[in-house]
Amino acid sequence: MLHLLIRRGVAPLARMLWRPDVRGTENVPSDGPVIFASNHRSAIDTAVIPFVAPRPVAFLGKAEYFQGASPKDRLRAAFLSALGYVPVERGNAAAGLAALGAAQKVLDSGGAFGIYPEGTRSLDGKLHRGHTGVAALALATRAPVVPVALSGTEGLLPVGKKIPRLANVTVRFGEPLDFSRYDGLAASPPIRRAVTDEVMYAILELSGQEYVDAYHKRPEGDAA
């Protein structure tokens, strides 16, 4: 019920208020597993993409967001679940494997899953080298990857702010990338690197950002 309320009530209201420029929705497969691989400009990106995508999208969310017994905690957990967030622990190798497992479960059930290959939001506005988790998922599930480029969301919710502002936001969905030519090679690090680089190049083409061939380090205390 809450999921329907968000998609049919909250999402249209948000689109009417902020009027995002959304392009390329025709590139999104209408059914079957699909991975949305996006650049990451703001903490609000994970709400923006589900609000404008033509189908529900699941993202990973920190497990602590789903914990707590107070009415506020329960409401937050219900809202995040309705948005499609999947709770996972973070911070170690086991947690990383659990995150990939949770994502694969969404895709194996024919759902859409969103991921930020950079691993954290870009604070310098540049597009940074992607981690190979997106390739591991694509190769393991044979799901096509739809590149997504966000711009303007860093103004919609600037760093350190909690309330969204009015800002010009653009969301571009690119053509799906098919990696079936690599079937059986999911365990190969060079193949995972090649797939990831192809995904990042597609995002770069859509976003027009400057590319930095180095991982973006998360500042101390930054949890996005």
C-alpha positions, -999 to +999 in steps of 0.1 A: +000+000+000+028+025+009+047+015-022+017+024-044+012+056-024+048+067-031+048+057-068+013+072-075+013+101-051+046+112-037+066+106-069+043+126-092+041+154-066+080+155-065+082+156-103+056+184-104+075+204-078+110+200-091+102+194-128+132+172-136+143+170-173+141+132-179+154+117-211+158+082-226+131+063-206+124+044-238+158+028-233+147+011-201+135-025-206+099-028-195+104-061-177+131-086-168+162-079-148+181-047-154+209-028-137+208+010-135+244+021-132+246+058-123+270+086-115+265+099-080+262+136-073+241+138-041+227+119-012+192+124-028+201+105-060+187+073-046+153+090-043+155+108-076+161+077-098+131+057-085+109+088-088+116+092-125+124+057-137+096+039-156+097+009-133+105+002-096+142+003-087+158-013-057+189+002-040+209-010-010+204+008+022+223+007+055+209-018+079+207+007+107+181+027+088+158-002+092+164-008+129+147+008+160+114+003+177+101+039+179+073+051+157+097+073+139+121+044+133+093+022+120+080+049+097+114+054+083+119+017+077+085+014+060+092+044+038+126+031+027+112-004+020+084+012-001+110+031-021+128-002-028+157-001-004+172-034+006+189-034+040+225-046+042+253-043+067+283-023+056+320-020+065+338-053+058+344-080+031+315-102+044+292-072+042+303-066+006+295-102-004+261-099+014+254-067-006+262-084-039+240-113-028+211-090-020+214-073-053+216-106-072+184-117-055+166-086-068+178-093-103+172-131-102+136-123-094+133-101-126+136-068-108+156-036-114+186-027-093+204+006-090+241+009-083+267+036-081+299+021-096+320+050-081+311+037-047+304+071-031+291+105-043+315+128-062+323+159-042+345+174-069+319+170-097+341+146-117+334+111-127+358+086-110+369+051-118+343+025-112+345-005-088+339-038-105+308-048-084+286-036-113+304-060-137+302-089-112+264-084-111+260-081-148+280-111-156+265-133-129+229-124-137+232-116-175+211-085-168+216-056-192+231-025-178+213+009-184+238+037-178+223+067-160+236+103-158+224+127-132+231+164-131+218+191-108+211+169-078+241+183-060+221+216-060+189+198-051+204+186-018+238+201-012+263+185+011+254+191+047+217+200+040+187+179+050+159+197+032+158+196-007+159+229-025+146+240-059+172+231-086+174+222-122+178+184-124+184+163-155+183+125-156+194+107-187+189+069-193+212+055-219+209+025-242+212-009-225+246-025-225+247-063-232+276-083-219+265-117-230+296-120-251+314-126-218+293-156-206+313-180-185+340-154-178+325-138-147+355-149-125+381-131-147+394-099-131+404-084-165+369-091-179+352-075-149+375-045-153+367-042-190+330-044-184+332-018-156+352+005-178+326+002-206+298+011-182+318+041-169+324+053-205+287+051-213+280+072-181+307+096-191+291+100-226+258+108-210+270+131-183+297+150-200+317+151-167+355+152-166+368+116-160+394+107-133+410+073-136+413+068-099+389+058-072+371+086-053+380+084-016+352+090+008+360+119+032+362+111+069+327+111+084+310+110+050+284+082+050+269+085+015 
